[in-house]
Amino acid sequence: MKLSEGKDNFPDSFCPQEPSLFYGIFRKNATTLEKFHLQISRIELYPKDSSYVDELLRQMATQPITHVGKFSELSFSFLFILRSLYHTIRKLF
């Protein structure tokens, strides 16, 4: 396993397929967005076989938007999500 040159020294291939393996006890009532976020890794946004992507897109298409704000970052609030912020990829890494 090749180690990355980042500060955390995780292997380049690190991608937790089971969130509870790395993030401790996984809540049974976690939202689809929380489960999706736990699958994000250094090398991919989500695994190819992720079931959470389709479910998240379905929920975003069918749930009403309760609030939209205009800031330096685009922010949406849905009923089924506490709050989600969409940053540019640069801010994530």
Gaussian input, Z-matrix of N, CA and C with variables (Angstrom, degrees):
# hf/3-21g

backbone

0 1
 N
 C     1     B1
 C     2     B2     1     A1
 N     3     B3     2     A2     1     D1
 C     4     B4     3     A3     2     D2
 C     5     B5     4     A4     3     D3
 N     6     B6     5     A5     4     D4
 C     7     B7     6     A6     5     D5
 C     8     B8     7     A7     6     D6
 N     9     B9     8     A8     7     D7
 C    10    B10     9     A9     8     D8
 C    11    B11    10    A10     9     D9
 N    12    B12    11    A11    10    D10
 C    13    B13    12    A12    11    D11
 C    14    B14    13    A13    12    D12
 N    15    B15    14    A14    13    D13
 C    16    B16    15    A15    14    D14
 C    17    B17    16    A16    15    D15
 N    18    B18    17    A17    16    D16
 C    19    B19    18    A18    17    D17
 C    20    B20    19    A19    18    D18
 N    21    B21    20    A20    19    D19
 C    22    B22    21    A21    20    D20
 C    23    B23    22    A22    21    D21
 N    24    B24    23    A23    22    D22
 C    25    B25    24    A24    23    D23
 C    26    B26    25    A25    24    D24
 N    27    B27    26    A26    25    D25
 C    28    B28    27    A27    26    D26
 C    29    B29    28    A28    27    D27
 N    30    B30    29    A29    28    D28
 C    31    B31    30    A30    29    D29
 C    32    B32    31    A31    30    D30
 N    33    B33    32    A32    31    D31
 C    34    B34    33    A33    32    D32
 C    35    B35    34    A34    33    D33
 N    36    B36    35    A35    34    D34
 C    37    B37    36    A36    35    D35
 C    38    B38    37    A37    36    D36
 N    39    B39    38    A38    37    D37
 C    40    B40    39    A39    38    D38
 C    41    B41    40    A40    39    D39
 N    42    B42    41    A41    40    D40
 C    43    B43    42    A42    41    D41
 C    44    B44    43    A43    42    D42
 N    45    B45    44    A44    43    D43
 C    46    B46    45    A45    44    D44
 C    47    B47    46    A46    45    D45
 N    48    B48    47    A47    46    D46
 C    49    B49    48    A48    47    D47
 C    50    B50    49    A49    48    D48
 N    51    B51    50    A50    49    D49
 C    52    B52    51    A51    50    D50
 C    53    B53    52    A52    51    D51
 N    54    B54    53    A53    52    D52
 C    55    B55    54    A54    53    D53
 C    56    B56    55    A55    54    D54
 N    57    B57    56    A56    55    D55
 C    58    B58    57    A57    56    D56
 C    59    B59    58    A58    57    D57
 N    60    B60    59    A59    58    D58
 C    61    B61    60    A60    59    D59
 C    62    B62    61    A61    60    D60
 N    63    B63    62    A62    61    D61
 C    64    B64    63    A63    62    D62
 C    65    B65    64    A64    63    D63
 N    66    B66    65    A65    64    D64
 C    67    B67    66    A66    65    D65
 C    68    B68    67    A67    66    D66
 N    69    B69    68    A68    67    D67
 C    70    B70    69    A69    68    D68
 C    71    B71    70    A70    69    D69
 N    72    B72    71    A71    70    D70
 C    73    B73    72    A72    71    D71
 C    74    B74    73    A73    72    D72
 N    75    B75    74    A74    73    D73
 C    76    B76    75    A75    74    D74
 C    77    B77    76    A76    75    D75
 N    78    B78    77    A77    76    D76
 C    79    B79    78    A78    77    D77
 C    80    B80    79    A79    78    D78
 N    81    B81    80    A80    79    D79
 C    82    B82    81    A81    80    D80
 C    83    B83    82    A82    81    D81
 N    84    B84    83    A83    82    D82
 C    85    B85    84    A84    83    D83
 C    86    B86    85    A85    84    D84
 N    87    B87    86    A86    85    D85
 C    88    B88    87    A87    86    D86
 C    89    B89    88    A88    87    D87
 N    90    B90    89    A89    88    D88
 C    91    B91    90    A90    89    D89
 C    92    B92    91    A91    90    D90
 N    93    B93    92    A92    91    D91
 C    94    B94    93    A93    92    D92
 C    95    B95    94    A94    93    D93
 N    96    B96    95    A95    94    D94
 C    97    B97    96    A96    95    D95
 C    98    B98    97    A97    96    D96
 N    99    B99    98    A98    97    D97
 C   100   B100    99    A99    98    D98
 C   101   B101   100   A100    99    D99
 N   102   B102   101   A101   100   D100
 C   103   B103   102   A102   101   D101
 C   104   B104   103   A103   102   D102
 N   105   B105   104   A104   103   D103
 C   106   B106   105   A105   104   D104
 C   107   B107   106   A106   105   D105
 N   108   B108   107   A107   106   D106
 C   109   B109   108   A108   107   D107
 C   110   B110   109   A109   108   D108
 N   111   B111   110   A110   109   D109
 C   112   B112   111   A111   110   D110
 C   113   B113   112   A112   111   D111
 N   114   B114   113   A113   112   D112
 C   115   B115   114   A114   113   D113
 C   116   B116   115   A115   114   D114
 N   117   B117   116   A116   115   D115
 C   118   B118   117   A117   116   D116
 C   119   B119   118   A118   117   D117
 N   120   B120   119   A119   118   D118
 C   121   B121   120   A120   119   D119
 C   122   B122   121   A121   120   D120
 N   123   B123   122   A122   121   D121
 C   124   B124   123   A123   122   D122
 C   125   B125   124   A124   123   D123
 N   126   B126   125   A125   124   D124
 C   127   B127   126   A126   125   D125
 C   128   B128   127   A127   126   D126
 N   129   B129   128   A128   127   D127
 C   130   B130   129   A129   128   D128
 C   131   B131   130   A130   129   D129
 N   132   B132   131   A131   130   D130
 C   133   B133   132   A132   131   D131
 C   134   B134   133   A133   132   D132
 N   135   B135   134   A134   133   D133
 C   136   B136   135   A135   134   D134
 C   137   B137   136   A136   135   D135
 N   138   B138   137   A137   136   D136
 C   139   B139   138   A138   137   D137
 C   140   B140   139   A139   138   D138
 N   141   B141   140   A140   139   D139
 C   142   B142   141   A141   140   D140
 C   143   B143   142   A142   141   D141
 N   144   B144   143   A143   142   D142
 C   145   B145   144   A144   143   D143
 C   146   B146   145   A145   144   D144
 N   147   B147   146   A146   145   D145
 C   148   B148   147   A147   146   D146
 C   149   B149   148   A148   147   D147
 N   150   B150   149   A149   148   D148
 C   151   B151   150   A150   149   D149
 C   152   B152   151   A151   150   D150
 N   153   B153   152   A152   151   D151
 C   154   B154   153   A153   152   D152
 C   155   B155   154   A154   153   D153
 N   156   B156   155   A155   154   D154
 C   157   B157   156   A156   155   D155
 C   158   B158   157   A157   156   D156
 N   159   B159   158   A158   157   D157
 C   160   B160   159   A159   158   D158
 C   161   B161   160   A160   159   D159
 N   162   B162   161   A161   160   D160
 C   163   B163   162   A162   161   D161
 C   164   B164   163   A163   162   D162
 N   165   B165   164   A164   163   D163
 C   166   B166   165   A165   164   D164
 C   167   B167   166   A166   165   D165
 N   168   B168   167   A167   166   D166
 C   169   B169   168   A168   167   D167
 C   170   B170   169   A169   168   D168
 N   171   B171   170   A170   169   D169
 C   172   B172   171   A171   170   D170
 C   173   B173   172   A172   171   D171
 N   174   B174   173   A173   172   D172
 C   175   B175   174   A174   173   D173
 C   176   B176   175   A175   174   D174
 N   177   B177   176   A176   175   D175
 C   178   B178   177   A177   176   D176
 C   179   B179   178   A178   177   D177
 N   180   B180   179   A179   178   D178
 C   181   B181   180   A180   179   D179
 C   182   B182   181   A181   180   D180
 N   183   B183   182   A182   181   D181
 C   184   B184   183   A183   182   D182
 C   185   B185   184   A184   183   D183
 N   186   B186   185   A185   184   D184
 C   187   B187   186   A186   185   D185
 C   188   B188   187   A187   186   D186
 N   189   B189   188   A188   187   D187
 C   190   B190   189   A189   188   D188
 C   191   B191   190   A190   189   D189
 N   192   B192   191   A191   190   D190
 C   193   B193   192   A192   191   D191
 C   194   B194   193   A193   192   D192
 N   195   B195   194   A194   193   D193
 C   196   B196   195   A195   194   D194
 C   197   B197   196   A196   195   D195
 N   198   B198   197   A197   196   D196
 C   199   B199   198   A198   197   D197
 C   200   B200   199   A199   198   D198
 N   201   B201   200   A200   199   D199
 C   202   B202   201   A201   200   D200
 C   203   B203   202   A202   201   D201
 N   204   B204   203   A203   202   D202
 C   205   B205   204   A204   203   D203
 C   206   B206   205   A205   204   D204
 N   207   B207   206   A206   205   D205
 C   208   B208   207   A207   206   D206
 C   209   B209   208   A208   207   D207
 N   210   B210   209   A209   208   D208
 C   211   B211   210   A210   209   D209
 C   212   B212   211   A211   210   D210
 N   213   B213   212   A212   211   D211
 C   214   B214   213   A213   212   D212
 C   215   B215   214   A214   213   D213
 N   216   B216   215   A215   214   D214
 C   217   B217   216   A216   215   D215
 C   218   B218   217   A217   216   D216
 N   219   B219   218   A218   217   D217
 C   220   B220   219   A219   218   D218
 C   221   B221   220   A220   219   D219
 N   222   B222   221   A221   220   D220
 C   223   B223   222   A222   221   D221
 C   224   B224   223   A223   222   D222
 N   225   B225   224   A224   223   D223
 C   226   B226   225   A225   224   D224
 C   227   B227   226   A226   225   D225
 N   228   B228   227   A227   226   D226
 C   229   B229   228   A228   227   D227
 C   230   B230   229   A229   228   D228
 N   231   B231   230   A230   229   D229
 C   232   B232   231   A231   230   D230
 C   233   B233   232   A232   231   D231
 N   234   B234   233   A233   232   D232
 C   235   B235   234   A234   233   D233
 C   236   B236   235   A235   234   D234
 N   237   B237   236   A236   235   D235
 C   238   B238   237   A237   236   D236
 C   239   B239   238   A238   237   D237
 N   240   B240   239   A239   238   D238
 C   241   B241   240   A240   239   D239
 C   242   B242   241   A241   240   D240
 N   243   B243   242   A242   241   D241
 C   244   B244   243   A243   242   D242
 C   245   B245   244   A244   243   D243
 N   246   B246   245   A245   244   D244
 C   247   B247   246   A246   245   D245
 C   248   B248   247   A247   246   D246
 N   249   B249   248   A248   247   D247
 C   250   B250   249   A249   248   D248
 C   251   B251   250   A250   249   D249
 N   252   B252   251   A251   250   D250
 C   253   B253   252   A252   251   D251
 C   254   B254   253   A253   252   D252
 N   255   B255   254   A254   253   D253
 C   256   B256   255   A255   254   D254
 C   257   B257   256   A256   255   D255
 N   258   B258   257   A257   256   D256
 C   259   B259   258   A258   257   D257
 C   260   B260   259   A259   258   D258
 N   261   B261   260   A260   259   D259
 C   262   B262   261   A261   260   D260
 C   263   B263   262   A262   261   D261
 N   264   B264   263   A263   262   D262
 C   265   B265   264   A264   263   D263
 C   266   B266   265   A265   264   D264
 N   267   B267   266   A266   265   D265
 C   268   B268   267   A267   266   D266
 C   269   B269   268   A268   267   D267
 N   270   B270   269   A269   268   D268
 C   271   B271   270   A270   269   D269
 C   272   B272   271   A271   270   D270
 N   273   B273   272   A272   271   D271
 C   274   B274   273   A273   272   D272
 C   275   B275   274   A274   273   D273
 N   276   B276   275   A275   274   D274
 C   277   B277   276   A276   275   D275
 C   278   B278   277   A277   276   D276

   B1=1.4398
   B2=1.5257
   B3=1.3049
   B4=1.4540
   B5=1.5307
   B6=1.3060
   B7=1.4602
   B8=1.5164
   B9=1.3110
   B10=1.4573
   B11=1.5229
   B12=1.3123
   B13=1.4548
   B14=1.5258
   B15=1.3125
   B16=1.4617
   B17=1.5128
   B18=1.3128
   B19=1.4624
   B20=1.5215
   B21=1.3365
   B22=1.4567
   B23=1.5266
   B24=1.3109
   B25=1.4610
   B26=1.5225
   B27=1.3381
   B28=1.4533
   B29=1.5183
   B30=1.3237
   B31=1.4643
   B32=1.5274
   B33=1.3438
   B34=1.4620
   B35=1.5202
   B36=1.3128
   B37=1.4586
   B38=1.5209
   B39=1.3245
   B40=1.4632
   B41=1.5209
   B42=1.2914
   B43=1.4556
   B44=1.5151
   B45=1.3175
   B46=1.4596
   B47=1.5216
   B48=1.3234
   B49=1.4558
   B50=1.5213
   B51=1.3063
   B52=1.4621
   B53=1.5226
   B54=1.3388
   B55=1.4695
   B56=1.5161
   B57=1.3250
   B58=1.4618
   B59=1.5245
   B60=1.3351
   B61=1.4617
   B62=1.5212
   B63=1.3219
   B64=1.4570
   B65=1.5233
   B66=1.2913
   B67=1.4569
   B68=1.5292
   B69=1.3049
   B70=1.4581
   B71=1.5112
   B72=1.2899
   B73=1.4606
   B74=1.5224
   B75=1.3198
   B76=1.4569
   B77=1.5224
   B78=1.3156
   B79=1.4609
   B80=1.5260
   B81=1.3186
   B82=1.4620
   B83=1.5219
   B84=1.3183
   B85=1.4596
   B86=1.5307
   B87=1.3162
   B88=1.4665
   B89=1.5257
   B90=1.3227
   B91=1.4603
   B92=1.5185
   B93=1.3219
   B94=1.4594
   B95=1.5219
   B96=1.3226
   B97=1.4653
   B98=1.5247
   B99=1.3197
   B100=1.4670
   B101=1.5266
   B102=1.3223
   B103=1.4665
   B104=1.5291
   B105=1.3495
   B106=1.4628
   B107=1.5252
   B108=1.3207
   B109=1.4674
   B110=1.5246
   B111=1.3160
   B112=1.4605
   B113=1.5203
   B114=1.3320
   B115=1.4592
   B116=1.5230
   B117=1.3170
   B118=1.4607
   B119=1.5197
   B120=1.3156
   B121=1.4612
   B122=1.5228
   B123=1.2980
   B124=1.4542
   B125=1.5285
   B126=1.3282
   B127=1.4626
   B128=1.5202
   B129=1.3466
   B130=1.4533
   B131=1.5282
   B132=1.3301
   B133=1.4588
   B134=1.5216
   B135=1.3167
   B136=1.4640
   B137=1.5269
   B138=1.3308
   B139=1.4650
   B140=1.5300
   B141=1.3249
   B142=1.4628
   B143=1.5227
   B144=1.3211
   B145=1.4623
   B146=1.5323
   B147=1.3197
   B148=1.4668
   B149=1.5297
   B150=1.3158
   B151=1.4659
   B152=1.5260
   B153=1.3145
   B154=1.4611
   B155=1.5229
   B156=1.3231
   B157=1.4657
   B158=1.5254
   B159=1.3302
   B160=1.4654
   B161=1.5263
   B162=1.3181
   B163=1.4637
   B164=1.5290
   B165=1.3245
   B166=1.4627
   B167=1.5293
   B168=1.3318
   B169=1.4658
   B170=1.5267
   B171=1.3403
   B172=1.4591
   B173=1.5331
   B174=1.3213
   B175=1.4618
   B176=1.5231
   B177=1.3231
   B178=1.4676
   B179=1.5244
   B180=1.3420
   B181=1.4594
   B182=1.5253
   B183=1.3284
   B184=1.4612
   B185=1.5258
   B186=1.3194
   B187=1.4645
   B188=1.5288
   B189=1.3186
   B190=1.4643
   B191=1.5301
   B192=1.3230
   B193=1.4607
   B194=1.5202
   B195=1.3142
   B196=1.4635
   B197=1.5174
   B198=1.3229
   B199=1.4575
   B200=1.5243
   B201=1.3255
   B202=1.4608
   B203=1.5148
   B204=1.3257
   B205=1.4517
   B206=1.5140
   B207=1.3155
   B208=1.4549
   B209=1.5173
   B210=1.3181
   B211=1.4569
   B212=1.5149
   B213=1.3128
   B214=1.4572
   B215=1.5262
   B216=1.3377
   B217=1.4586
   B218=1.5185
   B219=1.3058
   B220=1.4501
   B221=1.5212
   B222=1.3141
   B223=1.4664
   B224=1.5223
   B225=1.3323
   B226=1.4597
   B227=1.5143
   B228=1.3021
   B229=1.4638
   B230=1.5204
   B231=1.3156
   B232=1.4509
   B233=1.5206
   B234=1.3122
   B235=1.4579
   B236=1.5255
   B237=1.3500
   B238=1.4557
   B239=1.5272
   B240=1.3151
   B241=1.4615
   B242=1.5269
   B243=1.3066
   B244=1.4632
   B245=1.5137
   B246=1.3070
   B247=1.4585
   B248=1.5163
   B249=1.3036
   B250=1.4539
   B251=1.5198
   B252=1.2958
   B253=1.4581
   B254=1.5127
   B255=1.2934
   B256=1.4512
   B257=1.5288
   B258=1.2983
   B259=1.4557
   B260=1.5225
   B261=1.2860
   B262=1.4511
   B263=1.5194
   B264=1.3140
   B265=1.4625
   B266=1.5253
   B267=1.3112
   B268=1.4693
   B269=1.5234
   B270=1.3144
   B271=1.4592
   B272=1.5228
   B273=1.3335
   B274=1.4611
   B275=1.5166
   B276=1.3138
   B277=1.4587
   B278=1.4838
   A1=109.70
   A2=115.86
   A3=121.04
   A4=109.41
   A5=116.85
   A6=120.71
   A7=109.80
   A8=116.08
   A9=119.98
   A10=109.37
   A11=114.69
   A12=119.14
   A13=111.47
   A14=117.22
   A15=121.03
   A16=111.73
   A17=115.34
   A18=121.10
   A19=112.87
   A20=117.25
   A21=119.64
   A22=113.96
   A23=118.31
   A24=123.89
   A25=113.96
   A26=117.88
   A27=120.61
   A28=108.05
   A29=118.79
   A30=120.10
   A31=109.74
   A32=116.81
   A33=120.43
   A34=111.80
   A35=116.79
   A36=120.37
   A37=112.98
   A38=117.88
   A39=120.52
   A40=110.40
   A41=116.50
   A42=122.26
   A43=107.41
   A44=118.56
   A45=119.39
   A46=111.44
   A47=117.61
   A48=121.00
   A49=110.41
   A50=117.19
   A51=122.53
   A52=106.79
   A53=118.28
   A54=120.46
   A55=114.45
   A56=118.18
   A57=119.79
   A58=112.47
   A59=118.10
   A60=120.37
   A61=111.80
   A62=117.21
   A63=120.25
   A64=112.64
   A65=118.45
   A66=121.65
   A67=113.90
   A68=117.47
   A69=119.63
   A70=111.36
   A71=116.40
   A72=120.99
   A73=109.52
   A74=116.11
   A75=122.49
   A76=108.54
   A77=117.28
   A78=121.36
   A79=111.27
   A80=116.38
   A81=120.72
   A82=111.37
   A83=117.88
   A84=120.90
   A85=112.45
   A86=118.23
   A87=121.41
   A88=109.69
   A89=116.12
   A90=120.58
   A91=110.15
   A92=115.02
   A93=120.53
   A94=110.41
   A95=117.32
   A96=120.50
   A97=111.14
   A98=117.29
   A99=120.46
   A100=110.76
   A101=117.09
   A102=120.74
   A103=110.48
   A104=116.45
   A105=120.68
   A106=110.70
   A107=117.21
   A108=121.38
   A109=111.90
   A110=117.41
   A111=120.07
   A112=112.40
   A113=117.87
   A114=120.54
   A115=112.77
   A116=118.33
   A117=121.04
   A118=109.13
   A119=115.41
   A120=120.02
   A121=109.43
   A122=115.32
   A123=121.51
   A124=111.87
   A125=117.78
   A126=119.91
   A127=114.43
   A128=118.37
   A129=119.59
   A130=109.98
   A131=114.83
   A132=119.31
   A133=110.95
   A134=116.52
   A135=121.38
   A136=108.26
   A137=117.50
   A138=120.44
   A139=110.84
   A140=116.82
   A141=120.92
   A142=112.34
   A143=116.95
   A144=120.39
   A145=112.92
   A146=117.52
   A147=121.34
   A148=110.90
   A149=116.12
   A150=120.47
   A151=111.41
   A152=117.10
   A153=120.77
   A154=112.93
   A155=118.45
   A156=120.86
   A157=110.35
   A158=117.10
   A159=120.35
   A160=111.38
   A161=116.59
   A162=120.45
   A163=110.83
   A164=117.65
   A165=121.49
   A166=111.06
   A167=117.38
   A168=120.54
   A169=111.40
   A170=117.13
   A171=120.83
   A172=110.52
   A173=116.58
   A174=120.10
   A175=111.57
   A176=117.15
   A177=120.02
   A178=111.45
   A179=117.30
   A180=120.86
   A181=112.47
   A182=117.57
   A183=120.03
   A184=114.30
   A185=118.80
   A186=120.92
   A187=110.14
   A188=117.66
   A189=119.51
   A190=110.99
   A191=115.60
   A192=121.13
   A193=107.06
   A194=116.91
   A195=120.44
   A196=113.23
   A197=117.55
   A198=120.03
   A199=109.17
   A200=116.43
   A201=122.40
   A202=106.70
   A203=116.79
   A204=121.06
   A205=110.76
   A206=116.10
   A207=120.22
   A208=108.37
   A209=115.57
   A210=122.84
   A211=107.02
   A212=116.91
   A213=119.82
   A214=110.59
   A215=117.12
   A216=123.13
   A217=107.29
   A218=117.16
   A219=121.30
   A220=108.82
   A221=117.03
   A222=121.46
   A223=109.89
   A224=116.64
   A225=122.71
   A226=108.92
   A227=117.04
   A228=121.55
   A229=108.27
   A230=117.19
   A231=123.07
   A232=108.27
   A233=116.41
   A234=120.30
   A235=111.56
   A236=117.49
   A237=120.29
   A238=112.69
   A239=118.27
   A240=122.32
   A241=107.28
   A242=117.21
   A243=118.79
   A244=109.85
   A245=116.88
   A246=121.87
   A247=107.60
   A248=116.83
   A249=119.30
   A250=109.06
   A251=115.13
   A252=121.01
   A253=108.84
   A254=116.07
   A255=120.89
   A256=108.40
   A257=115.56
   A258=122.07
   A259=109.15
   A260=116.30
   A261=119.01
   A262=108.98
   A263=116.42
   A264=120.78
   A265=110.42
   A266=117.75
   A267=119.97
   A268=112.11
   A269=117.30
   A270=120.09
   A271=111.80
   A272=117.34
   A273=120.34
   A274=112.12
   A275=117.32
   A276=120.40
   A277=108.16
   D1=125.11
   D2=179.49
   D3=-86.33
   D4=130.02
   D5=177.98
   D6=-86.16
   D7=142.57
   D8=177.44
   D9=-75.18
   D10=167.28
   D11=-179.69
   D12=-93.66
   D13=12.31
   D14=178.57
   D15=-73.55
   D16=175.49
   D17=-177.61
   D18=-69.04
   D19=-30.73
   D20=-173.23
   D21=-87.61
   D22=-13.02
   D23=178.41
   D24=56.86
   D25=34.96
   D26=171.34
   D27=-75.84
   D28=149.18
   D29=174.17
   D30=-61.75
   D31=149.03
   D32=179.92
   D33=-59.64
   D34=-30.36
   D35=-176.73
   D36=-88.56
   D37=8.14
   D38=-177.24
   D39=-64.88
   D40=119.33
   D41=176.42
   D42=-154.62
   D43=101.52
   D44=-176.85
   D45=-68.15
   D46=111.09
   D47=177.61
   D48=-76.73
   D49=-27.45
   D50=176.17
   D51=-115.57
   D52=107.78
   D53=-174.78
   D54=-54.03
   D55=-32.07
   D56=-176.94
   D57=-68.41
   D58=-17.73
   D59=-179.94
   D60=-66.34
   D61=-35.58
   D62=-174.84
   D63=-111.46
   D64=-33.69
   D65=-172.16
   D66=-99.59
   D67=17.37
   D68=178.61
   D69=81.26
   D70=-153.38
   D71=-177.50
   D72=-71.55
   D73=126.45
   D74=-178.86
   D75=-90.05
   D76=125.57
   D77=-177.62
   D78=-65.67
   D79=140.04
   D80=178.37
   D81=-70.43
   D82=-29.17
   D83=-177.86
   D84=-99.29
   D85=24.09
   D86=179.02
   D87=-66.63
   D88=144.51
   D89=178.75
   D90=-76.09
   D91=165.22
   D92=178.06
   D93=-62.19
   D94=-36.68
   D95=178.67
   D96=-64.08
   D97=-41.57
   D98=178.40
   D99=-64.04
   D100=-41.37
   D101=178.48
   D102=-65.06
   D103=-39.86
   D104=177.80
   D105=-62.89
   D106=-44.11
   D107=-179.36
   D108=-62.69
   D109=-34.16
   D110=179.26
   D111=-69.94
   D112=-17.37
   D113=178.51
   D114=-88.04
   D115=-10.28
   D116=-179.49
   D117=-67.61
   D118=132.75
   D119=179.86
   D120=-129.78
   D121=-178.84
   D122=-179.34
   D123=-68.84
   D124=-29.85
   D125=-173.36
   D126=-104.93
   D127=-13.55
   D128=179.20
   D129=-152.17
   D130=149.34
   D131=179.44
   D132=-71.79
   D133=-38.38
   D134=175.85
   D135=-157.57
   D136=153.45
   D137=177.95
   D138=-67.27
   D139=151.85
   D140=-178.97
   D141=-60.87
   D142=-32.21
   D143=-177.22
   D144=-95.65
   D145=19.33
   D146=-177.65
   D147=-69.41
   D148=128.42
   D149=176.90
   D150=-86.52
   D151=-12.71
   D152=-176.07
   D153=-75.70
   D154=-24.30
   D155=-178.09
   D156=-65.58
   D157=-51.28
   D158=-180.00
   D159=-62.14
   D160=-41.50
   D161=179.54
   D162=-65.54
   D163=-41.05
   D164=179.22
   D165=-65.07
   D166=-43.18
   D167=177.86
   D168=-64.26
   D169=-39.31
   D170=177.96
   D171=-63.32
   D172=-44.17
   D173=179.47
   D174=-65.29
   D175=-40.24
   D176=-179.86
   D177=-67.66
   D178=-30.53
   D179=179.89
   D180=-78.37
   D181=-27.13
   D182=-174.09
   D183=-103.75
   D184=-23.36
   D185=-178.19
   D186=-81.93
   D187=141.95
   D188=177.54
   D189=-72.20
   D190=144.30
   D191=175.18
   D192=-82.60
   D193=125.35
   D194=-176.09
   D195=-93.63
   D196=-23.05
   D197=-178.12
   D198=-160.22
   D199=138.47
   D200=174.08
   D201=-129.71
   D202=129.65
   D203=178.70
   D204=-122.69
   D205=152.14
   D206=178.68
   D207=-112.51
   D208=111.56
   D209=177.59
   D210=-132.06
   D211=-163.75
   D212=175.33
   D213=-70.78
   D214=-14.46
   D215=176.16
   D216=-124.35
   D217=146.26
   D218=177.69
   D219=-77.76
   D220=128.40
   D221=-174.91
   D222=-129.15
   D223=130.01
   D224=176.34
   D225=-121.25
   D226=147.42
   D227=172.40
   D228=-125.90
   D229=126.42
   D230=176.79
   D231=-112.66
   D232=162.58
   D233=177.77
   D234=-66.83
   D235=-36.87
   D236=-175.19
   D237=-87.13
   D238=-2.84
   D239=-179.30
   D240=-125.14
   D241=139.29
   D242=176.75
   D243=-60.61
   D244=-57.76
   D245=177.13
   D246=-170.30
   D247=140.07
   D248=177.95
   D249=-129.65
   D250=133.60
   D251=178.39
   D252=-111.75
   D253=135.82
   D254=179.35
   D255=-109.03
   D256=112.29
   D257=-179.51
   D258=-104.37
   D259=164.13
   D260=172.38
   D261=-71.62
   D262=159.53
   D263=-178.38
   D264=-60.80
   D265=-33.06
   D266=179.19
   D267=-59.69
   D268=-39.90
   D269=-178.42
   D270=-69.50
   D271=-26.94
   D272=179.69
   D273=-73.76
   D274=-33.39
   D275=-177.31
   D276=-112.03

